[in-house]
Amino acid sequence: MFDFFTDLRFEFPFFLVLIPIFIICSIYCKAKIPTYIIPHLEIFENSKHKSTLLINLLKYFVVIGSVIALSSPYKQLNTQIIKNDGIDIVLSLDTSGSMKELGLNKENHNEDRFTVVKDIVKDFLPKRVNDNVAIVVFGTSVMMATPLSFDKEAQKSIIDYLEVGIVGDKTAMIDSLATSVKVLKSSKAKSKIIILLSDGEDNSSTIPLEVIIKLLKKYSIKVYTVGIGKSNRIMLNAIAKQTSGKSYIAYTKEDLSLIYQEIDNLEKSKIENNKVTLKNYLFFFPLFFAIISLILYIYLKNRQ
């Protein structure tokens, strides 16, 4: 009960000022009427007292209910993201056999590359609260781990289940871009980007790089490439350059963390233009109360 009133808000609260003004005027601004002396008037007044009190109360109910309805009371439900004004992001992650190599995390040499990548990505996801994100993984073949979604908590849980070799031990990096394009090509988002992470040479793709570059340009998709260690720098640089993106190389976990931070800063949504507040309007209830009070007021006034 108290929570209901705690969450109650008014879209036009300035109209509420009319309530105390009406109460003050009803007390101090009464119209002057001529005085008549009628014998035994007190008997008539006593019989009218109860009905007059009810009529006055109904008058207050009509005015107060109408003013509250005019102030447009509502309860704020939640905030919804408007997809068209945000950024759609595909995280394309290498899960080939080479991602089992150790040493990327200097503080824990027993941690393989993909475990480090999963930690960095799980830290990156909550920062993109206003954006749709999808996750694609690639090895010998390509798999979409999650579709475009705002549910970052669910995506973090899915990342925990991903493992090296889940789609084979080879590297189909170019094919992963083709899958990412499929995810983004129908998007109506203001900006579409792919963050491609890989640690080796492409040795399993079936689609030529030239075809993928044309598709990326056709659908205005920007690609940020992240290479780990001795990755295919020439190809990663070419992909980023031809799609107006940027190419990075990481040798440590700290490097990788800073890279994702920089990409996060480069690609920011216009948060204020990317939200709509859902409201449950309640003006009907005081308005209904005021109408019922007005009907009773008219009925009793005519009887009197």
Secondary structure, DSSP 4 states (H G I P E B T S, - for coil): -HHHHHSEEESSGGGGGHHHHHHHHHHH-PPP------TTHHHHHHHHHHHHHHHHHHHHHHHHHHHHHHT-EEEEEEEEE-GGGSEEEEEEEE-SGGGG-B-SSTT-TTSBHHHHHHHHHHHHGGGGTTSEEEEEEESSSEEEEEEEES-HHHHHHHHHH--TTTT-SS--HHHHHHHHHHHHTT---SEEEEEEEESS---S--S-HHHHHHHHHHTTEEEEEEEESS--HHHHHHHHHHTT--EEEESSHHHHHHHHHHHHHHS---GGGGEEEEEEE-THHHHHHHHHHHHHHHHHHHH-
